[in-house]
Structures are given as structure tokens and as C-alpha cells.
Amino acid sequence: MSTPFDLAIVGGGIHGATVALFCARAGMRTVLFERGSLCREASGVNAGTLTMQMTRVALIPYALQAHAMWASAREWLGHDAGVVVCDGLSLAFTQREVELLSFRAGKRREAGAPIDLVTATAARAVEPGLGEGVLLAAHCKVDGYANAYLTGQAYHAALIEAGVDLREETPVSGVEREEGGFAVQTAAGPVRAKRLVLAGGVWLEEMMAWLGITLPIKVLVNQLAVTERVAPVMRTVVGIASGLLSLKQYPHGTVVIGGGWQGRGDRQRGGVELVPESLIGNMRLACHAIPALRHARLARAWAGLEAETADALPAAGPIPGIPDAYICGSVHSGYTSGPYIARLLAQRILGQEPADPLFPIDRLLASPAASPTPSAAAGRATDEQPQHV
Ligand SMILES: Cc1cc2nc3c(=O)[nH]c(=O)nc-3n(C[C@H](O)[C@H](O)[C@H](O)COP(=O)(O)OP(=O)(O)OC[C@H]3O[C@@H](n4cnc5c(N)ncnc54)[C@H](O)[C@@H]3O)c2cc1C
């Protein structure tokens, strides 16, 4: 029998890939299983926004650290993920949005995010492309975006360089506990490892069931669209107070339009379906915020599945009652914060004290509120009230 790996990770999104990278670099013999290609689910189809304005208050300190990681990705990841650091604006067009924005910006500011409330004139100085009717804006200098398409390529190269045994196109069908570790079941037979990390995004619920644990994970089906390449129409990341818009123009000219407008999807069956009315609403809002977009044609629209726990806080830490097993995922705005939270988990696995507290799932297993009805149309919950991102 071959020597067991020090660590097996199931799920090659931003969380699994980051844990693998840091553990392998610290000397652990690490194997990473991914059913498809690395970062091709949520971590490869997301809007790429790296923002404090849509991050839950409790996660702001983590998101700030993660933003700094993204901004220096070339150094620690060693490869380009197309990161652009720029200003971000969240807009209020109605009185209700003014109240929402003031409240949310205040909370995030208290948590450490450098967010200021500014007038429409001041906002237009930051983003000359803004349309009329802005009553108030929240301005954050720590904003920006990465290129989700490049993320997988960047991580792929980094993982290989770090010596990770990267097994793409390798679905895991189950995990069994055995003396000294785990047997990870694949079509080619079991692979043994002393430690295990489950990092399966919306599929964490079924992965936890392999270990006999019920952990409900809600599924959001976020829709996005991208325009053809157009002349510069904006230079910041733009959203609105409700969270129903995220808008930015990439350096090559395309504009990605998102905001948590929900499509339809099914994590068991696979596949997603766009809801045209919802897409049109999203486009209208985008053109209202940046009127020059009215002249741009849509090149493509798509949807992806995002995971959320019952309290919309991360599932990141040891799995209770199962020594040497860990979970990592369900991070709200998980592309923004994921690398930092996964790095904290790597520290824990390596026997170090994580630089910030993890998010153990005991709270989700103990509480009756941990049994929500999974809903594909639920949208994201935030600390204050329902909100899409
Ligand atoms: C459309 C969309 C837009 C978003 N926009 C933003 C944004 O702008 N900013 C932001 O911060 N966040 C955004 N998010 C959220 C963010 O993308 C996710 O929180 C994050 O990528 C989740 O990473 P993950 O590693 O937990 O999951 P995933 O990236 O989903 O990775 C899980 C992996 O597990 C694999 N897997 C599942 N089952 C198995 C199995 N049995 N065997 C092997 N592998 C398996 C899957 O194939 C998948 O690759 C968005 C999400 C979506 C869907």
C-alpha cells in the first residue's frame, strides 16, 4: 500500500486551492481532487468583484486582509489573476436606499472598512460616467476586481510548482474514516490521507453527508452578463445600496454586469438556466447607473451556483467529532475573502495559531435555525436584511 498523503482536499475552488497551496508550500504531501477543472464552478464564473461594500460586517477584517492578498497576488501566488485595485462606489437613488446605504456604510466603517458617504457631485468626480439621480454614494478606496477566468490558470500553475498532486477530472464519490486518516473514494480506487479538507462549494452538504453530518447549505443562482468591448465608460466598481448591481469595466473594454439577480439551477442535476426578466432588470439598472452602457451590446450571459450557510457566515474550521477533518467554504462574497480564510485554515492544519479566528461549524450543527429550506431563489442574506450581491 502506498504511503498516505499528509492532506487530501476535495474541491478545487478558491478555498480548496488556497488551502492546498499553503499546506504544500509548508511541506505537507498534498493531493487535491477536483471533479472538473480547477476553479470552474463558483470560483471561475463569478463577477470577480473584490469589495467591502457587499461583504458582511463580520467579515470586513478578513476581506481587508484578503484584498491585500489579491492586490499582491503576483508575489505570493506567483501568477497573474488580472487584479485591478480601484475605487468603489455604492449608490442610492431613492430615500429608502439613502437610509440603507447610510446604515450599511456606517456598520462597515465601524468594522474597519474605509467607506465614506459622499454627495452626488463628489461621486461624479470619482466616477465621471455616473448617470443622473444619485442622492448619496458610499465611496470605498479599497475596492477592485480580479479576473475569475485567469484565477484557475494562476492557481493551476502555482499548485503544480508547490508540488501538489493535482487531480482534475477526478470526482470523489465518498470518504471513509479509517485508522490514521481517511480513504478518499475515486473511480481509480481509494486514496489515503492523514488529514482531510472538504471544500466543495454548494456541494458541501453532500460531502458532509459522507461523514454522517447534516449541514444544510443554501444555493444561490447568480446571473451575470458581459458586454462586447467598448470604449472606456467607467473606471471604478459601481454598485447600488440594495446590492442589486455590481458593475466594472475590464482593461480590455468589456463590462461585467452582476448583482445577484437570480436564475434557476439545481446542484444535484447540474446546469443552470437564465431568467430573462431578471437579466433585463439587471441591465436596466446598469444603464441607469452608467448611461453610456446603453450603446453596448451584450456578448454573453451566464449563471453560477453560490453556497450560503444558515447564518451566511463561513464554514471554515475543524469538523466536530472527526479528528483531522476540516471544512472550508460558504464564505459570503467568497471570492473576495476566500484566499485569506483558506490561508487561516491552512495555518490551523499546519499546527499554527491562525492570525484571525476561524468560523467553526458547531454553531450551525447545534442550532435549529441550521435547517433552512434550500431555495434557488433566495438571494443572499446579509447582516442587516436580505440583499443580493
Ligand atoms: C455568478 C456568481 C457571482 C459571484 N460574484 C462574486 C463577486 O463578485 N465577488 C465575490 O467576492 N464573490 C462572488 N461570488 C461568490 C464566490 O464566487 C464564491 O463564494 C467562491 O468562489 C466559492 O469558492 P469555493 O471554493 O467555496 O467553491 P467552488 O468554487 O464552487 O469550488 C468547489 C469545487 O468543488 C468541486 N466538487 C464538488 N463536488 C465534488 C466531488 N464530489 N469531487 C470532486 N470535486 C467536487 C466543484 O467542481 C467545484 O470546483 C459569486 C458567485 C457566483 C456563482
The ligand as an ORCA input file, in Angstrom:
! r2SCAN-3c Opt
* xyz 0 1
  C     -22.267     34.083    -10.508
  C     -21.520     34.363     -9.233
  C     -21.021     35.636     -8.992
  C     -20.286     35.894     -7.829
  N     -19.702     37.110     -7.693
  C     -18.853     37.319     -6.663
  C     -18.126     38.526     -6.580
  O     -18.209     39.376     -7.467
  N     -17.310     38.714     -5.514
  C     -17.174     37.782     -4.540
  O     -16.442     38.022     -3.592
  N     -17.830     36.591     -4.602
  C     -18.653     36.338     -5.649
  N     -19.289     35.141     -5.746
  C     -19.047     34.122     -4.714
  C     -17.751     33.352     -4.937
  O     -17.568     33.039     -6.301
  C     -17.784     32.058     -4.111
  O     -18.074     32.373     -2.760
  C     -16.446     31.310     -4.134
  O     -15.915     31.245     -5.425
  C     -16.666     29.905     -3.598
  O     -15.457     29.174     -3.692
  P     -15.414     27.665     -3.197
  O     -14.025     27.188     -3.363
  O     -16.017     27.558     -1.840
  O     -16.458     26.890     -4.155
  P     -16.359     26.477     -5.701
  O     -15.597     27.446     -6.500
  O     -17.754     26.157     -6.145
  O     -15.486     25.150     -5.648
  C     -15.996     23.927     -5.199
  C     -15.441     22.839     -6.096
  O     -15.782     21.552     -5.576
  C     -15.846     20.689     -6.691
  N     -16.570     19.465     -6.327
  C     -17.866     19.368     -5.940
  N     -18.169     18.073     -5.690
  C     -17.038     17.354     -5.927
  C     -16.733     15.958     -5.847
  N     -17.640     15.059     -5.466
  N     -15.477     15.569     -6.158
  C     -14.542     16.487     -6.541
  N     -14.788     17.811     -6.645
  C     -16.016     18.233     -6.326
  C     -16.598     21.510     -7.732
  O     -16.408     21.020     -9.045
  C     -16.011     22.908     -7.502
  O     -14.971     23.221     -8.423
  C     -20.076     34.869     -6.862
  C     -20.607     33.594     -7.104
  C     -21.310     33.327     -8.272
  C     -21.823     31.945     -8.508
*
